[in-house]
Amino acid sequence: MSIDGITQKVSDRYAKAASTGEQICGPTGYNFADLKTFIPEEVLKISYGCGTPAGLKTVGPGETVLDIGSGGGIDCFEASRLVGSSGHVIGIDMTDTMLTIARKNAAIVATNLGYPVSNVEFRKGTADAMPVEDESIDVIISNCVINLAPDKRKVFREMFRVTKPGGRFTISDIVADQPVPQYLVHDTKKWGDCLSGALTLNHYIAGMVEAGFLGIHLTRYAPWQVIDGIHFFSVTLTGYKLRIALAEAAARFATLRGPFSRAVDELGILYLRGIPQPITAQAAVLLSQPPLTDLFILSRDPQWLDRSDPKWSAVMPAQTPCVWQGDFAFFAGPFMEVADDDQHIYRRGEPLEVCSKTRCVLEADPYISHFAILNRAGQTAGSEVVSCNPNGGCC
């Protein structure tokens, strides 16, 4: 099927859903009791997605927000409340039915919020050709929409184009634990269900880095569906369009605190825990973004750490036998590659089978925020207890 054909099928599916009330994608986690206080029911009942749009929590007063695939307008209207009357919100959608509903309710929401005029506008367009000016957006949000675009790399390039230097995105979407086969790719119904267009987590993040975003990291995830052994899960990711670095940054060295024993950032710089690493001005800007800033000590002069220092961070596995239960870990933190203290190497977005002991490590703070863990066992695993290598290195 052609790209134009896929786009039209998806648009038709969502237009029909708006008329019939059909539910598409997964549970969103919206607080409808709160949203009902200022958003009309007509909008709430056609709110589709695959997660709570956590990006709204990062929106500040006076900012300009872009919602890609705004649908009936629920996320735009919530953003409108957060940016205040001095802020501006732009929603983009390709479906006329959705745009009509959103535009009709914009004035109602403004009145409910006490604004003299609406600070929200809805534009017709697609994610891969957005009618938005260059470098005009502070924060991009999107809820299970980029998945529907046939050419996602083009979408990521468009996102980078419209984002201001120093701007950011927080988006929720569906990814797969392995490449989606062609018989699903060409299933038009599953395109509308946010399945056929799913990329692997690895390829999804790689497309964003290729477009120019850095500091990309997971903020939440949730398993969703399993079809023919393919695990689909929702992720919410945040990333940054960094400001141009000054010729000389205040910080010249970065010391990795942990919990990783080593890490390679998106600029290709290798860090070993406790050992100060000279950094460029661009790297200093990158490492100043959350959550990276909590993982490093940035300094003008080299600062060393040892195990006795309270800034040193590590999580060691229990020295007990373990079992294999079908668990696979997907690293989705702000590095290309990291290692734990048990000699496991995690490459971003790639699944790594882990035993019960390693899962316990990854579910402990501060590891837990950087990993998605899926169980691929088709039935209850009956693994026998096994002993780890006594000389170091868990199974």
HUPE-V457079 format. One record per residue. PSI is psi as a letter, one per 20 degrees, with the letter a starting at -180 (* if undefined). Layout:
{{PSI} {PSI}}
//
This chain:
{{p} {r} {g} {h} {g} {g} {g} {g} {g} {g} {g} {h} {g} {h} {g} {g} {h} {h} {h} {i} {j} {p} {p} {q} {b} {a} {p} {h} {j} {q} {n} {h} {h} {g} {h} {i} {i} {i} {p} {q} {h} {h} {g} {h} {i} {k} {o} {q} {a} {k} {r} {p} {n} {i} {h} {h} {i} {i} {p} {r} {p} {i} {r} {p} {p} {p} {o} {o} {m} {i} {c} {i} {j} {g} {h} {g} {h} {g} {h} {g} {h} {h} {i} {r} {i} {i} {r} {p} {p} {p} {p} {p} {q} {i} {o} {h} {g} {g} {h} {g} {g} {g} {h} {h} {i} {g} {h} {g} {g} {g} {g} {h} {i} {j} {q} {h} {r} {q} {j} {p} {q} {p} {q} {p} {r} {r} {h} {j} {m} {p} {m} {q} {q} {q} {l} {i} {p} {g} {p} {p} {q} {q} {n} {l} {g} {h} {h} {i} {p} {h} {n} {h} {h} {h} {g} {h} {h} {g} {g} {h} {g} {i} {p} {q} {p} {i} {a} {r} {q} {o} {q} {q} {r} {p} {r} {q} {i} {r} {p} {p} {r} {h} {h} {h} {h} {j} {o} {h} {g} {i} {g} {h} {j} {k} {g} {h} {j} {p} {r} {q} {h} {g} {h} {g} {h} {h} {h} {g} {g} {h} {h} {i} {q} {r} {k} {p} {q} {p} {h} {r} {r} {p} {q} {f} {q} {p} {o} {l} {i} {p} {o} {p} {q} {q} {q} {p} {q} {q} {r} {q} {o} {q} {q} {p} {q} {r} {h} {o} {q} {h} {p} {i} {q} {p} {o} {p} {h} {a} {i} {q} {h} {q} {q} {p} {a} {i} {i} {j} {p} {p} {p} {p} {p} {i} {p} {p} {p} {p} {q} {r} {h} {g} {h} {h} {g} {g} {i} {i} {q} {q} {j} {h} {h} {i} {i} {q} {o} {p} {q} {h} {q} {p} {p} {q} {q} {r} {h} {i} {p} {i} {i} {p} {p} {q} {o} {q} {q} {q} {m} {r} {r} {r} {q} {p} {j} {j} {p} {p} {p} {o} {p} {k} {a} {k} {q} {h} {q} {r} {q} {a} {j} {k} {j} {p} {p} {o} {p} {p} {i} {p} {q} {p} {p} {q} {r} {h} {g} {h} {g} {h} {g} {h} {j} {q} {q} {j} {h} {h} {i} {i} {q} {p} {p} {q} {o} {j} {p} {i} {r} {p} {p} {k} {q} {q} {p} {q} {q} {r} {o} {i} {j} {q} {o} {r} {*}}
//
